[in-house]
Amino acid sequence: MGKSKEIQAQKAAARTATESKKSKKKWSKSRVKEKLNNKVLFDTKAFNALVKEVPKMKLITIARVSEAIGVTGSVAKQGLRYLEEKDLIKPVVKHHKMMIYVVKKEQQEEVKEETTKKSTKKSKKEKKQKEEEEDEE
């Protein structure tokens, strides 16, 4: 047993010698997140954005609404309750910590119609070709 204690003492002495040679660790500066300055009440601009933008989203959560409109989470939650009362959205998961909504079927069809009307603007060539085809019939 005497030799093992001597070996342990030698190892401890070697460790202290190497530790004194090493420089102390320098802590790196961590990046500071930018603080969000979200609104705590709905103003007319934010409320209009809520009514127009949120029903166009495929998946609606408190976090996405809060980020898109620039309001706090509790205000976004109240806005989602309002949209649910107006039958613009329906809940998929309604838990007190995580509320997930989707757009109602009627609303989805209206949004699709609006987007197809905008995207179906035809060029003059296409219109002429269609008229020629109708004339041939």
DSSP file with accessible surface (Angstrom, degrees, kcal/mol):
  #  RESIDUE AA STRUCTURE BP1 BP2  ACC     N-H-->O    O-->H-N    N-H-->O    O-->H-N    TCO  KAPPA ALPHA  PHI   PSI    X-CA   Y-CA   Z-CA
    1    1 A M     >        0   0  185      0, 0.0     4,-1.5     0, 0.0     5,-0.2   0.000 360.0 360.0 360.0 -27.1    0.0    0.0    0.0
    2    2 A G  H  >  +     0   0   48      1,-0.2     4,-1.5     2,-0.2     5,-0.1   0.873 360.0  50.8 -64.1 -37.6    2.9    2.3    0.6
    3    3 A K  H  > S+     0   0  166      1,-0.2     4,-2.4     2,-0.2    -1,-0.2   0.891 106.3  54.1 -69.5 -38.2    3.9    2.4   -3.0
    4    4 A S  H  > S+     0   0   54      1,-0.2     4,-2.5     2,-0.2    -1,-0.2   0.881 107.5  50.9 -65.6 -36.7    0.4    3.2   -4.3
    5    5 A K  H  X S+     0   0  142     -4,-1.5     4,-2.1     2,-0.2    -1,-0.2   0.887 109.8  50.6 -66.9 -36.7    0.2    6.2   -2.1
    6    6 A E  H  X S+     0   0  122     -4,-1.5     4,-2.2     2,-0.2    -2,-0.2   0.914 110.3  49.2 -65.2 -41.5    3.5    7.4   -3.3
    7    7 A I  H  X S+     0   0   82     -4,-2.4     4,-2.5     1,-0.2    -2,-0.2   0.923 110.7  50.3 -64.2 -43.0    2.4    7.0   -6.9
    8    8 A Q  H  X S+     0   0  131     -4,-2.5     4,-2.4     1,-0.2    -1,-0.2   0.896 109.9  50.6 -62.9 -39.2   -0.8    8.9   -6.2
    9    9 A A  H  X S+     0   0   61     -4,-2.1     4,-2.2     2,-0.2    -1,-0.2   0.903 110.1  50.0 -65.7 -39.6    1.2   11.7   -4.6
   10   10 A Q  H  X S+     0   0  130     -4,-2.2     4,-2.3     2,-0.2    -2,-0.2   0.912 110.9  49.1 -64.5 -42.5    3.5   11.9   -7.6
   11   11 A K  H  X S+     0   0  124     -4,-2.5     4,-2.4     2,-0.2    -2,-0.2   0.910 110.9  50.0 -63.4 -41.3    0.5   12.1  -10.0
   12   12 A A  H  X S+     0   0   40     -4,-2.4     4,-2.2     1,-0.2    -1,-0.2   0.906 110.7  49.5 -64.4 -40.2   -1.1   14.8   -7.9
   13   13 A A  H  X S+     0   0   56     -4,-2.2     4,-1.8     1,-0.2    -1,-0.2   0.900 110.4  50.6 -65.5 -38.7    2.1   16.8   -8.0
   14   14 A A  H  X S+     0   0   57     -4,-2.3     4,-2.2     1,-0.2    -2,-0.2   0.894 109.3  51.9 -66.2 -39.3    2.3   16.4  -11.7
   15   15 A R  H  X S+     0   0  144     -4,-2.4     4,-2.4     1,-0.2     5,-0.2   0.926 109.2  48.2 -63.0 -46.1   -1.2   17.6  -12.1
   16   16 A T  H  X S+     0   0   85     -4,-2.2     4,-1.7     1,-0.2    -1,-0.2   0.870 110.4  53.1 -64.2 -34.0   -0.7   20.8  -10.1
   17   17 A A  H  X S+     0   0   45     -4,-1.8     4,-1.0    -5,-0.2    -1,-0.2   0.916 112.5  43.1 -67.3 -42.8    2.5   21.5  -12.1
   18   18 A T  H  X S+     0   0   71     -4,-2.2     4,-1.4     1,-0.2    -2,-0.2   0.854 111.5  55.0 -72.2 -34.2    0.6   21.2  -15.4
   19   19 A E  H  < S+     0   0  122     -4,-2.4    -1,-0.2     1,-0.2    -2,-0.2   0.871 104.9  52.8 -66.1 -36.9   -2.3   23.2  -14.1
   20   20 A S  H  < S+     0   0   96     -4,-1.7    -1,-0.2     1,-0.2    -2,-0.2   0.818 107.2  53.0 -69.6 -28.1   -0.2   26.1  -13.1
   21   21 A K  H  < S+     0   0  176     -4,-1.0    -1,-0.2    -5,-0.1    -2,-0.2   0.828  95.8  82.3 -74.2 -32.7    1.4   26.3  -16.6
   22   22 A K  S  < S-     0   0  154     -4,-1.4     2,-0.2     1,-0.1     3,-0.1  -0.442  82.8-122.8 -73.0 146.9   -2.1   26.4  -18.3
   23   23 A S        -     0   0  110     -2,-0.1     3,-0.1     1,-0.1    -1,-0.1  -0.564  35.6 -95.6 -85.2 155.2   -3.8   29.8  -18.6
   24   24 A K        -     0   0  191     -2,-0.2     2,-0.2     1,-0.1    -1,-0.1  -0.365  46.7 -95.1 -69.2 151.0   -7.2   30.1  -17.1
   25   25 A K        -     0   0  158      1,-0.1     2,-0.5    -3,-0.1    -1,-0.1  -0.434  33.9-141.5 -69.8 134.9  -10.2   29.7  -19.4
   26   26 A K        -     0   0  189     -2,-0.2     2,-0.3    -3,-0.1    -1,-0.1  -0.862  16.8-128.4 -98.4 127.5  -11.5   32.9  -20.8
   27   27 A W        -     0   0  209     -2,-0.5     2,-0.2     1,-0.1     3,-0.0  -0.561  20.6-129.5 -77.3 131.9  -15.3   33.0  -21.0
   28   28 A S        -     0   0  109     -2,-0.3     2,-0.4     1,-0.1    -1,-0.1  -0.549  26.2-107.5 -80.0 148.6  -16.6   34.0  -24.4
   29   29 A K        -     0   0  205     -2,-0.2     2,-0.2     1,-0.0    -1,-0.1  -0.606  34.8-134.5 -77.2 127.9  -19.2   36.8  -24.5
   30   30 A S        -     0   0  104     -2,-0.4     2,-0.3     1,-0.1    -1,-0.0  -0.503  22.9-103.9 -82.5 152.8  -22.6   35.4  -25.4
   31   31 A R        -     0   0  245     -2,-0.2     2,-0.5     1,-0.1    -1,-0.1  -0.562  30.9-133.4 -77.3 138.6  -24.8   37.0  -27.9
   32   32 A V        -     0   0  133     -2,-0.3     2,-0.1    -3,-0.0    -1,-0.1  -0.779  18.3-126.4 -95.6 128.8  -27.6   39.1  -26.6
   33   33 A K        -     0   0  194     -2,-0.5     2,-0.3     1,-0.1    -1,-0.0  -0.461  28.4-107.9 -70.4 145.8  -31.0   38.5  -28.2
   34   34 A E        -     0   0  182     -2,-0.1     2,-0.4     1,-0.1    -1,-0.1  -0.557  35.4-119.3 -72.3 135.7  -32.8   41.6  -29.4
   35   35 A K        -     0   0  199     -2,-0.3     2,-0.3     1,-0.1    -1,-0.1  -0.609  23.9-127.9 -80.0 130.0  -35.7   42.4  -27.2
   36   36 A L        -     0   0  133     -2,-0.4     2,-0.6     1,-0.1    -1,-0.1  -0.566  10.7-154.7 -76.0 139.3  -39.0   42.3  -29.0
   37   37 A N        +     0   0  159     -2,-0.3     2,-0.2    35,-0.0    -1,-0.1  -0.630  28.3 172.1-113.1  69.7  -41.1   45.4  -28.6
   38   38 A N        -     0   0   45     -2,-0.6    33,-0.3     1,-0.1     2,-0.1  -0.480  35.3-105.0 -81.9 153.6  -44.6   43.9  -29.1
   39   39 A K  B     -a   71   0A  82     31,-2.6    33,-2.1    -2,-0.2    36,-0.2  -0.441  16.5-155.6 -75.8 148.1  -47.8   45.8  -28.6
   40   40 A V  S    S+     0   0  102     31,-0.2     2,-0.3    -2,-0.1    -1,-0.1   0.460  78.4  38.5-103.2  -3.0  -49.9   45.0  -25.5
   41   41 A L  S    S-     0   0  136     34,-0.0     2,-0.4     0, 0.0     5,-0.1  -0.976  88.2-105.0-140.1 155.6  -53.2   46.2  -27.0
   42   42 A F        -     0   0   60     -2,-0.3     2,-0.2     4,-0.1    -2,-0.0  -0.664  32.6-168.7 -79.0 128.2  -54.8   46.0  -30.5
   43   43 A D     >  -     0   0   70     -2,-0.4     4,-2.7     1,-0.0     5,-0.2  -0.606  42.2 -95.5-101.0 176.0  -54.7   49.2  -32.4
   44   44 A T  H  > S+     0   0  116     -2,-0.2     4,-2.5     1,-0.2     5,-0.2   0.903 124.5  51.2 -62.1 -38.6  -56.8   49.5  -35.6
   45   45 A K  H  > S+     0   0  161      1,-0.2     4,-2.0     2,-0.2    -1,-0.2   0.933 113.3  44.0 -64.1 -45.9  -53.9   48.6  -37.9
   46   46 A A  H  > S+     0   0    3      2,-0.2     4,-2.2     1,-0.2    -2,-0.2   0.897 113.6  50.8 -68.0 -38.5  -53.0   45.4  -35.9
   47   47 A F  H  X S+     0   0   65     -4,-2.7     4,-2.3     2,-0.2    -2,-0.2   0.919 109.9  49.3 -67.3 -41.4  -56.7   44.4  -35.6
   48   48 A N  H  X S+     0   0   85     -4,-2.5     4,-2.3    -5,-0.2     5,-0.3   0.892 110.6  51.3 -62.9 -38.7  -57.2   44.8  -39.4
   49   49 A A  H  X>S+     0   0   21     -4,-2.0     4,-2.9    -5,-0.2     5,-0.7   0.897 108.3  52.9 -64.5 -37.8  -54.1   42.7  -39.9
   50   50 A L  H  X5S+     0   0    0     -4,-2.2     4,-1.1     1,-0.2    -2,-0.2   0.948 112.3  43.4 -60.9 -47.8  -55.5   40.0  -37.6
   51   51 A V  H  <5S+     0   0   51     -4,-2.3    -2,-0.2     1,-0.2    -1,-0.2   0.870 123.7  36.0 -69.5 -34.5  -58.8   39.8  -39.5
   52   52 A K  H  <5S+     0   0  144     -4,-2.3     4,-0.3    -5,-0.2    -2,-0.2   0.909 124.1  34.2 -86.4 -45.5  -57.1   39.8  -43.0
   53   53 A E  H >X5S+     0   0   94     -4,-2.9     3,-1.2    -5,-0.3     4,-0.6   0.892 107.6  60.8 -83.3 -40.3  -53.9   37.9  -42.6
   54   54 A V  G ><<S+     0   0    0     -4,-1.1     3,-1.8    -5,-0.7    -3,-0.1   0.914  99.8  53.9 -63.1 -44.1  -54.7   35.2  -40.0
   55   55 A P  G 34 S+     0   0   10      0, 0.0    -1,-0.3     0, 0.0    -2,-0.1   0.719 104.1  59.5 -64.8 -12.3  -57.5   33.4  -42.0
   56   56 A K  G <4 S+     0   0  122     -3,-1.2    -2,-0.2    -4,-0.3     2,-0.1   0.634  85.1  98.4 -86.9 -13.7  -55.0   33.1  -44.9
   57   57 A M    <<  -     0   0   26     -3,-1.8    46,-0.3    -4,-0.6     3,-0.2  -0.454  66.6-147.2 -73.9 145.7  -52.5   31.1  -42.8
   58   58 A K  S    S+     0   0  187      1,-0.3     2,-0.5    -2,-0.1    45,-0.4   0.896  90.0  27.5 -77.1 -43.8  -52.6   27.3  -43.2
   59   59 A L  S    S-     0   0   80     43,-0.1     2,-0.5     2,-0.0    -1,-0.3  -0.988  76.8-161.3-122.3 125.8  -51.6   26.6  -39.6
   60   60 A I  E     +B  101   0B   0     41,-2.6    41,-2.9    -2,-0.5     2,-0.3  -0.935  19.1 158.1-116.5 119.7  -52.6   29.2  -36.9
   61   61 A T  E  >  -B  100   0B  13     -2,-0.5     4,-2.2    39,-0.2     5,-0.2  -0.882  51.7-108.9-130.1 167.0  -50.9   29.3  -33.5
   62   62 A I  H  > S+     0   0   29     37,-0.6     4,-2.8    -2,-0.3     5,-0.2   0.915 117.9  51.6 -62.0 -42.3  -50.4   31.9  -30.9
   63   63 A A  H  > S+     0   0   68      1,-0.2     4,-2.4     2,-0.2    -1,-0.2   0.912 110.1  47.5 -64.1 -42.9  -46.7   32.3  -31.6
   64   64 A R  H  > S+     0   0  112      2,-0.2     4,-2.5     1,-0.2    -1,-0.2   0.901 114.5  46.4 -66.6 -40.7  -47.2   32.7  -35.4
   65   65 A V  H  X S+     0   0    0     -4,-2.2     4,-2.5     2,-0.2     5,-0.5   0.931 112.2  51.3 -66.3 -43.8  -49.9   35.3  -34.9
   66   66 A S  H  X>S+     0   0   16     -4,-2.8     4,-1.9    -5,-0.2     5,-1.0   0.917 114.7  43.0 -58.8 -43.2  -47.9   37.1  -32.3
   67   67 A E  H  <5S+     0   0  167     -4,-2.4    -1,-0.2    -5,-0.2    -2,-0.2   0.897 115.2  48.4 -71.3 -40.6  -44.9   37.3  -34.6
   68   68 A A  H  <5S+     0   0   51     -4,-2.5    -2,-0.2    -5,-0.2    -1,-0.2   0.892 123.3  29.7 -69.7 -39.3  -46.8   38.2  -37.7
   69   69 A I  H  <5S-     0   0   18     -4,-2.5    -2,-0.2    -5,-0.2    -1,-0.2   0.752 103.4-121.8 -95.3 -26.4  -48.8   41.0  -36.2
   70   70 A G  T  <5 +     0   0   21     -4,-1.9   -31,-2.6    -5,-0.5     2,-0.3   0.857  65.9 126.4  87.5  37.7  -46.4   42.2  -33.6
   71   71 A V  B   < -a   39   0A   0     -5,-1.0    -1,-0.3    -6,-0.3   -31,-0.2  -0.802  63.7 -92.4-119.7 166.2  -48.5   41.8  -30.5
   72   72 A T     >  -     0   0   35    -33,-2.1     4,-2.3    -2,-0.3     5,-0.2  -0.254  39.8-105.2 -72.5 167.9  -47.8   39.9  -27.2
   73   73 A G  H  > S+     0   0   33      1,-0.2     4,-2.3     2,-0.2     5,-0.2   0.880 118.5  52.1 -63.6 -39.9  -48.9   36.3  -26.8
   74   74 A S  H  > S+     0   0   77      2,-0.2     4,-1.8     1,-0.2    -1,-0.2   0.895 111.1  47.7 -67.7 -35.6  -51.8   37.1  -24.5
   75   75 A V  H  > S+     0   0    8      2,-0.2     4,-2.2     1,-0.2    -2,-0.2   0.906 110.7  51.8 -70.2 -38.6  -53.2   39.6  -27.0
   76   76 A A  H  X S+     0   0    0     -4,-2.3     4,-2.4     1,-0.2    -2,-0.2   0.898 106.9  54.2 -63.5 -38.2  -52.8   37.1  -29.8
   77   77 A K  H  X S+     0   0   63     -4,-2.3     4,-2.0     1,-0.2    -1,-0.2   0.916 108.4  48.4 -62.7 -41.9  -54.7   34.6  -27.8
   78   78 A Q  H  X S+     0   0  116     -4,-1.8     4,-2.1     1,-0.2    -1,-0.2   0.900 110.0  52.7 -64.9 -38.5  -57.6   37.0  -27.4
   79   79 A G  H  X S+     0   0    1     -4,-2.2     4,-2.4     1,-0.2    -2,-0.2   0.898 107.8  50.7 -64.4 -39.6  -57.5   37.7  -31.1
   80   80 A L  H  X S+     0   0    0     -4,-2.4     4,-2.1     2,-0.2    -1,-0.2   0.894 108.4  52.2 -66.5 -36.8  -57.8   34.0  -31.9
   81   81 A R  H  X S+     0   0  112     -4,-2.0     4,-2.2     2,-0.2    -1,-0.2   0.913 109.1  51.1 -63.2 -39.8  -60.7   33.7  -29.5
   82   82 A Y  H  X S+     0   0   80     -4,-2.1     4,-1.9     1,-0.2    -2,-0.2   0.934 110.2  48.0 -62.3 -45.8  -62.4   36.5  -31.4
   83   83 A L  H  <>S+     0   0    0     -4,-2.4     5,-2.5     1,-0.2     6,-0.8   0.852 110.1  53.0 -65.0 -32.4  -61.8   34.9  -34.8
   84   84 A E  H ><5S+     0   0   43     -4,-2.1     3,-1.3     1,-0.2    -1,-0.2   0.903 107.4  51.0 -69.0 -39.2  -63.2   31.6  -33.4
   85   85 A E  H 3<5S+     0   0  145     -4,-2.2    -2,-0.2     1,-0.3    -1,-0.2   0.873 108.7  51.7 -63.8 -35.3  -66.4   33.4  -32.2
   86   86 A K  T 3<5S-     0   0  120     -4,-1.9    -1,-0.3    -5,-0.2    -2,-0.2   0.371 114.3-120.5 -82.9   4.8  -66.8   34.9  -35.7
   87   87 A D  T < 5S+     0   0   98     -3,-1.3    -3,-0.2     2,-0.2    -2,-0.1   0.820  78.7 122.7  58.6  36.5  -66.4   31.4  -37.2
   88   88 A L  S   <S+     0   0   35     -5,-2.5    16,-1.3     1,-0.2     2,-0.3   0.751  76.9  21.4 -91.4 -29.7  -63.4   32.4  -39.3
   89   89 A I  E     -C  103   0B   1     -6,-0.8    14,-0.2    14,-0.2    -1,-0.2  -0.920  68.5-147.8-133.5 160.4  -61.2   29.7  -37.8
   90   90 A K  E     -C  102   0B  89     12,-2.9    12,-2.4    -2,-0.3     2,-0.2  -0.977  24.4-111.7-129.9 146.8  -61.8   26.4  -36.0
   91   91 A P  E     +C  101   0B  49      0, 0.0    10,-0.3     0, 0.0     3,-0.2  -0.493  26.8 176.3 -78.6 142.2  -59.6   24.7  -33.3
   92   92 A V  E    S+     0   0B  90      8,-3.4     2,-0.4     1,-0.4     9,-0.2   0.751  83.5  15.1-101.7 -51.3  -57.7   21.5  -34.0
   93   93 A V  E     -C  100   0B  67      7,-1.5     7,-2.8     2,-0.1     2,-0.5  -0.996  68.1-174.7-124.9 124.7  -56.0   21.3  -30.6
   94   94 A K  E     +C   99   0B 125     -2,-0.4     2,-0.3     5,-0.2     5,-0.2  -0.798  23.6 145.8-124.7  87.9  -57.4   23.4  -27.8
   95   95 A H        -     0   0   99      3,-1.5    -2,-0.1    -2,-0.5     0, 0.0  -0.878  58.2-116.0-116.3 152.1  -55.2   23.1  -24.8
   96   96 A H  S    S+     0   0  136     -2,-0.3     3,-0.2     1,-0.2    -1,-0.1   0.772 116.1  38.0 -64.5 -21.4  -54.5   25.9  -22.3
   97   97 A K  S    S+     0   0  163      1,-0.3     2,-0.4    -3,-0.0    -1,-0.2   0.777 126.2  28.9 -95.7 -31.3  -50.8   25.9  -23.3
   98   98 A M        -     0   0   94    -36,-0.0    -3,-1.5     2,-0.0     2,-0.5  -0.933  61.8-176.8-138.2 112.2  -51.0   25.2  -27.0
   99   99 A M  E     - C   0  94B  12     -2,-0.4   -37,-0.6    -5,-0.2     2,-0.5  -0.946   6.3-172.8-109.6 124.7  -53.9   26.2  -29.2
  100  100 A I  E     -BC  61  93B  39     -7,-2.8    -8,-3.4    -2,-0.5    -7,-1.5  -0.973   7.3-179.6-119.3 129.4  -53.7   25.2  -32.8
  101  101 A Y  E     -BC  60  91B   0    -41,-2.9   -41,-2.6    -2,-0.5     2,-0.3  -0.850  11.8-164.1-123.6 159.6  -56.3   26.4  -35.4
  102  102 A V  E     - C   0  90B  34    -12,-2.4   -12,-2.9    -2,-0.3     2,-0.2  -0.919  35.6 -92.8-133.7 165.3  -57.0   26.0  -39.0
  103  103 A V  E     - C   0  89B   5    -45,-0.4   -14,-0.2   -46,-0.3   -15,-0.1  -0.508  45.8-107.7 -77.6 143.7  -59.2   27.9  -41.4
  104  104 A K     >  -     0   0   51    -16,-1.3     4,-2.1    -2,-0.2     5,-0.2  -0.307  30.5-109.3 -67.2 157.5  -62.7   26.7  -41.9
  105  105 A K  H  > S+     0   0  131      1,-0.2     4,-2.1     2,-0.2     5,-0.2   0.902 117.2  51.4 -57.4 -45.5  -63.6   25.0  -45.2
  106  106 A E  H  > S+     0   0  115      1,-0.2     4,-1.9     2,-0.2    -1,-0.2   0.924 110.5  49.4 -61.1 -40.2  -65.8   27.9  -46.5
  107  107 A Q  H  > S+     0   0   35      1,-0.2     4,-2.4     2,-0.2    -1,-0.2   0.898 108.0  53.6 -66.2 -38.8  -63.0   30.4  -45.8
  108  108 A Q  H  X S+     0   0   70     -4,-2.1     4,-2.5     1,-0.2    -1,-0.2   0.917 108.0  50.2 -63.6 -40.5  -60.4   28.3  -47.6
  109  109 A E  H  X S+     0   0  115     -4,-2.1     4,-2.4     1,-0.2    -1,-0.2   0.911 110.5  49.5 -64.9 -40.7  -62.5   28.1  -50.7
  110  110 A E  H  X S+     0   0   94     -4,-1.9     4,-2.2     2,-0.2    -1,-0.2   0.918 111.7  48.4 -63.5 -43.0  -63.0   31.9  -50.7
  111  111 A V  H  X S+     0   0   33     -4,-2.4     4,-2.3     1,-0.2    -2,-0.2   0.922 111.3  50.3 -64.9 -40.5  -59.2   32.5  -50.3
  112  112 A K  H  X S+     0   0  136     -4,-2.5     4,-2.5     1,-0.2     5,-0.2   0.910 109.4  51.3 -63.9 -40.9  -58.5   30.0  -53.1
  113  113 A E  H  X S+     0   0  108     -4,-2.4     4,-2.2     1,-0.2    -1,-0.2   0.919 109.6  50.2 -62.1 -42.1  -61.0   31.8  -55.4
  114  114 A E  H  X S+     0   0   91     -4,-2.2     4,-1.7     1,-0.2    -2,-0.2   0.922 112.8  45.9 -62.3 -43.6  -59.3   35.2  -54.7
  115  115 A T  H  X S+     0   0   76     -4,-2.3     4,-2.1     1,-0.2    -1,-0.2   0.883 112.2  50.4 -70.6 -35.4  -55.9   33.8  -55.4
  116  116 A T  H  X S+     0   0   70     -4,-2.5     4,-1.4     2,-0.2    -1,-0.2   0.880 107.7  54.0 -71.3 -33.8  -57.0   32.1  -58.6
  117  117 A K  H  < S+     0   0  145     -4,-2.2    -1,-0.2    -5,-0.2    -2,-0.2   0.920 111.8  45.2 -62.9 -41.0  -58.7   35.2  -59.9
  118  118 A K  H >< S+     0   0  144     -4,-1.7     3,-0.7     1,-0.2    -2,-0.2   0.885 116.7  44.5 -69.7 -38.3  -55.5   37.1  -59.4
  119  119 A S  H 3< S+     0   0   93     -4,-2.1    -1,-0.2     1,-0.2    -2,-0.2   0.612 100.4  69.8 -84.7 -10.9  -53.3   34.4  -61.0
  120  120 A T  T 3<  +     0   0   82     -4,-1.4     2,-0.5    -3,-0.2    -1,-0.2   0.222  60.3 130.7 -95.2  18.6  -55.7   33.8  -64.0
  121  121 A K    <   -     0   0  176     -3,-0.7     2,-0.3    -5,-0.1    -3,-0.0  -0.591  49.6-149.7 -68.9 119.4  -55.0   37.1  -65.7
  122  122 A K        -     0   0   89     -2,-0.5    -2,-0.1     1,-0.1     2,-0.0  -0.638   8.1-115.6 -98.3 153.6  -54.2   36.0  -69.2
  123  123 A S     >  -     0   0   63     -2,-0.3     4,-1.9     1,-0.1     5,-0.2  -0.280  33.1-105.1 -77.3 167.5  -52.0   37.6  -71.8
  124  124 A K  H  > S+     0   0  173      1,-0.2     4,-2.4     2,-0.2     5,-0.2   0.888 119.7  55.7 -62.7 -37.6  -53.4   39.0  -75.0
  125  125 A K  H  > S+     0   0  165      1,-0.2     4,-2.4     2,-0.2    -1,-0.2   0.927 107.1  48.8 -62.4 -44.1  -52.0   36.1  -77.0
  126  126 A E  H  > S+     0   0   99      1,-0.2     4,-2.2     2,-0.2    -1,-0.2   0.900 110.7  51.1 -63.9 -39.6  -53.9   33.6  -74.9
  127  127 A K  H  X S+     0   0  116     -4,-1.9     4,-2.4     2,-0.2    -1,-0.2   0.925 110.6  48.8 -63.7 -42.3  -57.1   35.6  -75.2
  128  128 A K  H  X S+     0   0  136     -4,-2.4     4,-2.5     1,-0.2    -2,-0.2   0.920 110.7  50.5 -64.0 -42.5  -56.8   35.7  -79.0
  129  129 A Q  H  X S+     0   0  114     -4,-2.4     4,-2.2     1,-0.2    -1,-0.2   0.917 110.8  48.9 -62.5 -41.0  -56.1   32.0  -79.2
  130  130 A K  H  X S+     0   0   98     -4,-2.2     4,-2.0     2,-0.2    -1,-0.2   0.914 111.0  49.7 -65.9 -41.5  -59.2   31.2  -77.0
  131  131 A E  H  X S+     0   0  113     -4,-2.4     4,-2.3     1,-0.2    -2,-0.2   0.914 110.3  51.2 -63.1 -41.0  -61.4   33.5  -79.2
  132  132 A E  H  X S+     0   0  111     -4,-2.5     4,-2.1     1,-0.2    -2,-0.2   0.909 108.7  51.0 -63.9 -40.2  -60.1   31.8  -82.4
  133  133 A E  H  X S+     0   0  112     -4,-2.2     4,-1.2     1,-0.2    -1,-0.2   0.903 110.8  48.5 -63.8 -40.8  -60.9   28.4  -80.9
  134  134 A E  H  < S+     0   0  115     -4,-2.0    -1,-0.2     1,-0.2    -2,-0.2   0.885 110.1  52.0 -67.4 -37.5  -64.5   29.5  -80.1
  135  135 A D  H  < S+     0   0  133     -4,-2.3    -2,-0.2     1,-0.2    -1,-0.2   0.869 105.4  55.3 -66.0 -36.5  -64.9   30.9  -83.6
  136  136 A E  H  <        0   0  160     -4,-2.1    -1,-0.2    -5,-0.2    -2,-0.2   0.839 360.0 360.0 -66.4 -31.3  -63.9   27.7  -85.2
  137  137 A E     <        0   0  192     -4,-1.2    -2,-0.2    -5,-0.2    -1,-0.2   0.917 360.0 360.0 -74.1 360.0  -66.5   25.8  -83.2
